[in-house]
């Protein structure tokens, strides 16, 4: 029975802390864009320009002087 006197206040404090953390995350915009980070992983870092891509899918290095 004595453990209940300790566990109930600890659980109330824990629930209050979780509620404050959830409230802060909602107010700071953490849940505004749920799908964006998942799509950002799939995006290329440097999109190719039109003059850099050949028809066969090969990439042309425009830094070379002869573009071989």
Secondary structure as UniProt FT lines:
FT   HELIX           2..27
FT   TURN            28..31
FT   HELIX           36..42
FT   HELIX           50..52
FT   TURN            55..56
FT   TURN            62..63
//
